[in-house]
C-alpha cells in the first residue's frame, strides 16, 4: 500500500488528537482553510475550533501562547505556515510556492529557544514543555532567499530541543506521533516538496500504535564502499545517487538521519567504520552545518578508519537565488552526490556542470 | 475580632478604560492588614539583604530588586488563589515569596546553592486563600533549587511559572497559560506581569489580540515603575496611559503603592476575565533600587524624587498607618499570628528570620557537578538514549586516545609524522562550489 507524506502527517495528527484530548493544533490557516498545505485537512470538522485553532499572522505571539499552554500541561502542535496562493491538493509538489517555516521560525525563535528549550533545565524539572513546532523547512521552488533556508543546524545546536527531519511517509507518521507523545519540545522539519510524494507503507506503519524512536537513524540502503548521510528530501537524492553509483560498481550505504538532535552518531560511525568513506548531504549552508557536525563526529571517533577525506555536499554559501539556473546550482543535485562519492572512492570525476 | 470586616477607602480613585472601575471602598480585615504588613516588611528586608549579598559577591550575574513595589505582590495574592497562574519578568523574588516560596529557597537560589533538607512544615500550609500566605514565611521548608538564578524562580505547585529574562516574552506565555485554563474548562485566570518598558514590545500586542479574539482569562498587569532601566517612561512611550493601550481591551489604572487598591483591582479583574476575557491593570508603582545591581538608580532620576515617594507613598508605611489608626495593633490582633510582641518586634523578628534563612542558604553546598547534565530533557523518557550516547562516545574517545597515542609515539619514533602541506588542509572544506 502507498501513502503520501501529506496523508501520513494528517493521519498521525488525527490519531494523536483522537488518543489524547490534551493535543491541539494551532497556527495560520490550520482550520477553515484546511491547512496551507492541507496537512490538517478535515481536522477542524472532526475536532472543532477549540482544538484546531486558526491564528492571526503573528508568529512570536502564538508561539509564546503555545509554549505557555505547554507549561500548563497541554500538548500543542504549532504549525508554522504562511499563505500559499496557488496550492491545491492535486497540484504536483513542485509548484507549491511558499515554505512557511522559513518565514516564521525566525519570528518565533525566541520562544522556541528561550521559552521552550530552556525551561525544564532552569526550573530543575518543574516545568516541562511538551510542544511540537512543525512545518515545511528548506528550499522550495523559486520562492526566493527569505523562504528558502534549512534550519536543521540552527535548532540542532540547541540543548533542550529535539529536532526531527522525516523523509518518507513511514518517517512522517512514526516521527510525528513520537514528537507529539514526547515530553520535550520538538522542532519537526518537513519539506513541502515531499508532501505530495507517495511511499509504500506496511501494515505496521499504518497501525495507530506505530511510533519511531527519537534519535535513531535508518539505514535506507546497505552498501560497503561509501557511506552517504542525508535527511529529509536529500535522502531521496542520496538513494538515486546510490543507484547511479551501483551501475558503476560503487556500493553506497545511505543513512537517513531522521533525527538531527539527538544525532545517531553510533549508526553513522558504525557505517563509516565499515565503508571507510563518508559523504554528507544536506540542503543547509555549509558553515557549521549538519555535515560539519557529522564530519567532526567521525574525525573524533573513527579517524583512523577513514580512507579518504570526508566530502560535504550542502547548499552553496549564498542566499537562495531566484533565477532557475542559479537556484539549481545553489542546492545539492543528485550528480553532486555521485561525484562526491566517486571522489571519496578515488575515481576520476568530471567537472561539475554549470546548470 | 481579627476577621471582622473593615471598609477602607483607597486614597486614589481607580480610572477605567471602556469599563466601570471598581469601588474605592475596599473590604478588609485586621488579620489581612497585619498579614500585608508582615509580608511586605519581609519582602523589603529580603531585598535589602540580597543587595548586601550581591555587594559581598555571594550573588552573581543579574539581580533585580523589588523594594518599593511590594504592594503589587501582596495585593494581588490577596485577591486570587493558588489555582490562578502568575508569570512575570526578571524582578521576581517577591512574587515567588507571595506564591508561598520561602526565604531559604530564594537565598539558596540566588546564591546558586543546592539547599538541603526538609525540616518543619511547608510555608503554605495555611489554606485561607484570602490572606497572603507569606504570613508565615520563615518557617523552614523543603528547598528545590533550580538552575535559573535570580531571574528564574519557579513554583509550579502553586502555579508560578517564572521568572523570565526576555523582556515581554512572559506576556504571550501568560496568555498561553490562560488559553490552557480555558481549554481545560477551569474557572481560573492568569496574571501576566510586565513593566512599562516591556509595554512597548510587539509580542505583547500580538498576544493581547489573540487573548481578546479568544476571550482568554488573561490579566495583563503593567507594573509601571516609570523607568525602563534608565529610560524614563516619557522618553520611551508615546502614550503613557498604559491601561488604555489595549484599545479594544478594557483597562483600569490602579494605585500600585496601595495593597488594598491592588487587591480590589485584581478581584475585579479576575471576575471580569472569567466573564469577558482579557483586561489590563496598570499599577502605578515605584522601585527604590536601581534597575539591577549595576545601576545605582540615581543618574536618570533625582534623590529627591526617590525620597519623596518613600515619604509620601511607601506601601508599608501606608499599611502601618492604617493599622495604627484602626488601633489594630493590640494584643488581641497580634495573637492571630501567635506572636507575642509589638510592631517594632515584628520587624525585628523578620530581620531575624531573614538572617536565619541566609545562614541556612549559605550552609548549603554548591550543586553537585553531576547536576550539570540533569533536566536538559525530561528524565526517563527516551532521553536515556542521549545519555547512553554520551557514555558510548566517551568510551570510544578514551579507547581512541589510547590507540592514537600508541600509534603516534610509534610513528614519531620512526620519523614518519609531518604536518600536511597547506593546500591539503584547505581541501577538507569542500562543497559543490569547489568544483565550479
Interface residues (C-beta under 8 A of the other chain):
Chain A: X24 X50 X53 X55 X56 X58 X60 X61 X62 X63 X64 X65 X66 X67 X68 X69 X70 X71 X72 X73 X74 X110 X111 X114 X115 X119 X120 X121 X122 X123 X124 X125 X126 X127 X128 X159 X160 X162 X182 X183 X184 X213 X214 X215 X216 X262 X265 X266 X269 X286 X300 X301 X303 X304 X309 X310 X311 X312 X313 X314 X316 X317 X329 X332 X336 X339 X340 X351 X352 X354
Chain B: X85 X87 X144 X145 X146 X147 X148 X152 X154 X155 X156 X161 X162 X163 X164 X165 X166 X169 X171 X172 X173 X174 X175 X176 X177 X178 X179 X180 X181 X183 X184 X202 X203 X205 X206 X207 X209 X210 X213 X214 X374 X375 X376 X377 X378 X379 X381 X382 X383 X385 X386 X389 X392 X393 X396 X397 X400 X403 X404 X407 X427 X428 X429 X430 X431 X432 X433 X435 X436
